[in-house]
Amino acid sequence: MSTGLIIAIVVVALIVIALLVLMPRMRAKAQEQKAGRELEGRRREVAGQHRDEAERNEARAERSSQRARIAEQEAEKERVDANLAEERATMHERGMADDELIDDHERDRFEGVANPRDRDADGDGHTADDRGREAKGRGEPGARSADDDSRMAGDADGSQTEYDRGRQDEKRFERSRLTEDVRDSERADRPA
């Protein structure tokens, strides 16, 4: 046998031995890479499912939060309405809103008992001046001042009566109070 043939057989034998030794390692490495790719695919799939679920939950939470804000605003409106009704009830209990209960044609009939705190002692159509004099202890209930005479003159020339001005003042007061209550509720709803 020639030396070249022996070298060729040895080289082939070494290649076969190397392949037999390296093949299981290459196979194991290939399987490991395949398992890694499969695991990475599963991770992405599960992460995508979780992200989709998170987006759905976030959308539901936003809707719930909006419904809660609406419910809070409705509750605040109900509180404002309740406060307004309570104030009206207090006014009626104190006799401060008797004019709402009495029609114009009935005013004479209830003259002595309606609005006991707002009686017009001096007959000038204004009660604030009478209460002011009584509080200061000055003047007789029937005495008039120059301001009283000028106000009565304004009524005599066809302008609004004290009753009409009082009704308008009450309406303005109720509107401004309701506006203030709504502003307060809006301030309370804002995050700090």
C-alpha positions in Angstrom: 0.0 0.0 0.0 1.1 3.2 -0.8 1.7 6.0 1.6 -0.8 8.2 -0.2 -3.5 5.6 0.2 -2.8 5.2 3.9 -2.9 9.0 4.3 -6.2 9.2 2.4 -7.7 6.4 4.6 -6.5 8.1 7.8 -8.0 11.5 6.6 -11.3 9.8 5.7 -11.3 8.0 9.1 -10.6 11.3 10.9 -13.4 13.0 9.0 -15.8 10.2 9.8 -14.8 10.3 13.5 -15.1 14.1 13.6 -18.5 13.9 12.0 -19.6 11.2 14.4 -18.3 13.3 17.3 -19.5 16.7 16.0 -22.9 15.6 14.6 -24.6 15.1 18.0 -23.3 18.5 19.1 -24.5 20.1 15.9 -27.9 18.4 16.2 -28.2 19.5 19.8 -27.3 23.1 18.9 -29.8 23.0 16.0 -32.5 21.7 18.3 -31.6 24.3 20.9 -31.9 27.1 18.3 -35.2 25.6 17.0 -36.6 25.5 20.6 -35.4 29.0 21.2 -37.2 30.2 18.1 -40.3 28.4 19.1 -40.2 29.8 22.7 -39.6 33.3 21.3 -42.7 32.9 19.0 -44.8 31.7 22.0 -43.6 34.7 24.0 -44.6 37.1 21.3 -48.0 35.4 20.9 -48.7 35.5 24.7 -47.4 39.1 25.0 -49.7 40.1 22.1 -52.7 38.4 23.8 -51.9 40.2 27.1 -51.5 43.5 25.3 -54.8 43.1 23.6 -56.4 42.2 26.9 -54.7 45.3 28.5 -56.1 47.5 25.8 -59.6 46.1 26.2 -59.4 46.5 30.0 -58.1 50.1 29.6 -61.0 50.9 27.2 -63.5 49.4 29.8 -61.8 51.3 32.6 -62.0 54.6 30.6 -65.7 54.0 30.0 -66.3 53.1 33.6 -64.4 56.2 34.7 -66.5 58.4 32.4 -69.7 56.8 33.7 -68.5 57.5 37.3 -67.7 61.1 36.4 -71.2 61.5 34.9 -72.7 59.8 38.0 -70.8 62.1 40.3 -72.0 65.2 38.3 -75.5 63.9 38.4 -75.2 63.3 42.2 -73.8 66.9 42.6 -76.7 68.2 40.6 -79.1 66.3 42.8 -77.4 67.8 45.9 -77.7 71.3 44.4 -81.4 70.6 43.7 -81.9 69.3 47.2 -80.2 72.4 48.7 -82.3 74.6 46.5 -85.5 72.8 47.6 -84.4 73.0 51.3 -83.8 76.8 50.9 -87.2 77.2 49.4 -88.7 75.1 52.2 -87.0 77.3 54.7 -88.2 80.5 53.0 -91.8 79.1 53.1 -91.5 78.1 56.7 -90.3 81.5 57.7 -93.1 83.2 55.7 -90.5 84.8 53.4 -92.1 83.4 50.2 -95.8 84.0 51.0 -96.1 86.0 47.8 -95.6 82.8 45.8 -98.6 81.3 47.6 -101.0 84.2 47.2 -102.4 85.3 43.8 -102.7 89.0 43.1 -106.4 89.1 43.6 -106.0 87.5 47.0 -103.5 90.0 48.4 -106.1 92.0 50.4 -107.4 88.9 52.0 -104.0 87.8 53.4 -102.6 91.3 54.0 -102.3 91.0 57.8 -100.8 87.5 57.9 -98.6 87.2 54.9 -94.9 87.8 55.2 -95.0 88.7 58.9 -91.3 89.7 58.9 -91.8 91.9 55.8 -94.6 94.0 56.9 -94.7 97.5 55.6 -95.2 99.5 58.8 -95.2 103.0 57.2 -97.2 102.0 54.1 -94.7 103.2 51.6 -94.4 99.9 49.8 -90.9 99.2 51.2 -90.1 97.0 54.1 -86.4 97.3 54.3 -86.6 100.8 55.7 -89.0 99.7 58.4 -86.8 96.9 59.5 -83.7 99.1 59.4 -85.4 101.7 61.6 -86.6 99.1 64.0 -83.2 97.5 64.2 -81.5 100.9 65.0 -84.3 101.8 67.3 -85.0 105.0 65.4 -88.2 106.4 64.2 -91.8 105.3 64.5 -93.1 102.5 62.4 -95.2 105.0 60.4 -92.6 107.7 59.8 -91.2 108.2 56.3 -87.8 109.5 55.2 -87.0 111.5 52.1 -85.7 108.3 50.4 -89.0 106.6 51.1 -90.9 109.5 49.5 -88.7 109.5 46.4 -89.2 105.7 46.0 -92.9 106.0 46.3 -92.9 108.7 43.7 -91.1 106.4 41.3 -93.8 103.8 41.8 -96.5 106.4 41.2 -95.2 107.4 37.8 -95.7 103.9 36.4 -92.4 102.2 37.1 -92.1 98.8 38.8 -93.6 98.1 42.2 -91.6 96.9 45.1 -93.3 93.6 44.8 -92.1 93.2 41.2 -88.6 94.3 42.0 -88.6 91.8 44.9 -89.7 89.0 42.6 -86.9 89.9 40.1 -84.4 90.1 42.9 -85.4 86.6 44.1 -85.0 85.2 40.6 -81.6 86.7 40.3 -80.6 85.4 43.7 -81.7 81.9 42.8 -79.9 82.0 39.5 -76.7 83.3 41.0 -76.8 80.7 43.8 -77.4 77.9 41.4 -74.5 79.1 39.2 -72.2 79.3 42.3 -73.2 75.7 43.3 -72.4 74.5 39.8 -69.1 76.2 39.8 -68.3 74.8 43.2 -69.1 71.3 42.0 -67.0 71.7 38.9 -64.0 72.8 41.1 -64.5 69.8 43.3 -64.5 67.5 40.2 -61.2 68.8 38.9 -58.1 66.8 40.0 -55.8 68.7 42.3 
